Amino acid sequence: MSAPSYDVVVLGAGPAGYVCAIRAAQLGLKTAVVEKEFLGGVCLNLGCIPSKALLRNAEVIRTVRGGGKEFGFETGEVRIDYSAAVRRSRQVSGRMVKGVEFLLKKNAVDVYRGAARIAAAGRVEVGRTADGAQDELAARNIVVATGAQAASLPGMTPDGSRILTYREAIVQESLPSAAVIVGGGPIGLEFATLWNAYGVPVTIVEMLPRIAPLEDEDVSAELARAFARRGIQIRAGSRVRSIAISGESATVEIESDGGTESIAGGQVLLATGFRPNSAGLGLEALGVEIEKGRIAVDARMATNVPGIWAIGDVTGKLMLAHVGTAMGIACAENIAAPGSGAALDYDFLPRAIFSQPQAASFGWTEAQAAGRGFSVQTARFPFQANGKALGLGEYAGWVKLVADGKRGTLLGAHLVGPEVTELLPELTLAHRAGLTVPEIARNVHAHPTLSETLMEAAHGLDGGYIHL
Ligand SMILES: Cc1cc2nc3c(=O)[nH]c(=O)nc-3n(C[C@H](O)[C@H](O)[C@H](O)COP(=O)(O)OP(=O)(O)OC[C@H]3O[C@@H](n4cnc5c(N)ncnc54)[C@H](O)[C@@H]3O)c2cc1C
């Protein structure tokens, strides 16, 4: 029997791959997706979605435990069942995954379950998960969307019980007695928020001089202050030398300019970044260019080998779900009609940290913009001067705009505070549309809303803040 033949075969059904498949099918291309573990990828199953559900529990617990006096209620002893929080997050994840299954079916995308390998140009082999047999697919275009896996530190192998990656941490139904989180990036900060809200003593160890090291320095400082107020310990500028396991505890030895320190914890979470899943797919044999594990792509998402494309985390561009999704849409459009997919400017795509308070940003930091020779202007408007934030009782943080003093356009924005991840799209849209700061300031905002802080910050760059 001849192999089923497709215009597009996508390897991996994460937010990059499944979206690419749907868009390709919508554009009239006969499309299949091959997935070896779970539809929806890391994001829906073990990443973005379940973590945000857990963080919602953290918010509720923090309000119930700490907010009584401010909001005028008494609870007495609050009994915690963390396993219920995890079960809720699994249900949320499950609903989303079912939704992806439905969408693929609705768009007539064929789904193959198993590990895919490119056997030759235009030929994909699928080792079937269900019965161990093998399928072979003919593909005019192959899109690699196989994601990434947690990077481990030399000599510190995750064992799933004392030394964890996000994979175990997100599904375990018990809390660590104490946690050491290695890595002060988004995932480390989100788990720190979650476990701290549930009363777990947490220490974050970050090798670079500050947590959220890729964000504007002011953001790192504000987050560090907020975390310190909640009792989260931070060891920045510290390198992990070893992790020793003894019975129920793990001891992490760290080293900094100040000397060495041992921190005992029930569990250690390694949140030190990701390694693209580009090995073992048959790419090397075809001559696909791979740089340090990342599949190299051009602005169309094409690799150097005609007919082979790559999107999402496996390209190592900006390892975020919405970036993978945008790459997936552009890729499908470029396959259907060369040049029709929008090119992405990765520096100006949104970045988010769902810690409490949240952080959100796009574009260049103040230092990066200055380093590029712009005459930089900045304005910072605090949530303390925003009526909605005061009413919510969530007023830590601020909105900082970085603008080009000559042209009056935005070069970046850096936000810390309540629901700032929801505020960012207004600014990225303004940037995309080339709006100037006076135009942003004159976009009338409903009152009272958190989004008024954006308008106020723009006023700060254009004649002066009104409410400060
Ligand atoms: C705890 C956590 C929280 C996160 N929170 C956020 C967030 O809030 N916002 C955000 O934007 N990002 C977040 N991320 C990052 C986000 O999950 C990733 O950027 C996103 O999942 C990448 O999408 P992808 O489609 O490229 O890869 P993935 O989601 O990793 O999907 C790749 C898929 O390919 C499959 N696959 C791999 N190899 C093969 C093969 N040979 N054959 C067939 N299938 C294969 C895998 O099983 C997987 O399903 C988070 C990540 C983690 C771990």
The ligand as a Gaussian input file, in Angstrom:
#p B3LYP/6-31G(d) Opt

LIG

0 1
 C        6.203000      25.295000      33.641000
 C        6.173000      26.047000      32.345000
 C        5.401000      27.188000      32.241000
 C        5.365000      27.894000      31.054000
 N        4.598000      29.003000      30.992000
 C        4.534000      29.696000      29.841000
 C        3.687000      30.829000      29.741000
 O        3.008000      31.202000      30.688000
 N        3.646000      31.490000      28.563000
 C        4.393000      31.090000      27.486000
 O        4.336000      31.724000      26.437000
 N        5.194000      30.017000      27.556000
 C        5.279000      29.310000      28.707000
 N        6.065000      28.198000      28.765000
 C        6.827000      27.810000      27.568000
 C        5.943000      27.057000      26.577000
 O        5.415000      25.913000      27.199000
 C        6.741000      26.682000      25.345000
 O        7.353000      27.828000      24.809000
 C        5.830000      26.068000      24.291000
 O        5.219000      24.897000      24.768000
 C        6.621000      25.759000      23.028000
 O        5.771000      25.265000      22.060000
 P        6.297000      24.260000      20.931000
 O        5.081000      23.901000      20.140000
 O        7.452000      24.830000      20.253000
 O        6.835000      23.000000      21.730000
 P        6.130000      22.009000      22.761000
 O        4.992000      22.612000      23.457000
 O        7.256000      21.471000      23.567000
 O        5.547000      20.865000      21.838000
 C        6.369000      20.013000      21.116000
 C        5.636000      18.716000      20.903000
 O        6.404000      17.886000      20.024000
 C        6.303000      16.553000      20.460000
 N        7.438000      15.814000      19.909000
 C        8.747000      15.948000      20.214000
 N        9.504000      15.125000      19.465000
 C        8.637000      14.461000      18.657000
 C        8.805000      13.467000      17.651000
 N        9.989000      12.997000      17.308000
 N        7.703000      13.009000      17.031000
 C        6.466000      13.474000      17.357000
 N        6.253000      14.403000      18.305000
 C        7.335000      14.894000      18.937000
 C        6.309000      16.657000      21.972000
 O        5.736000      15.512000      22.562000
 C        5.463000      17.918000      22.185000
 O        4.104000      17.615000      22.366000
 C        6.117000      27.458000      29.944000
 C        6.885000      26.296000      30.033000
 C        6.902000      25.603000      31.214000
 C        7.724000      24.368000      31.287000

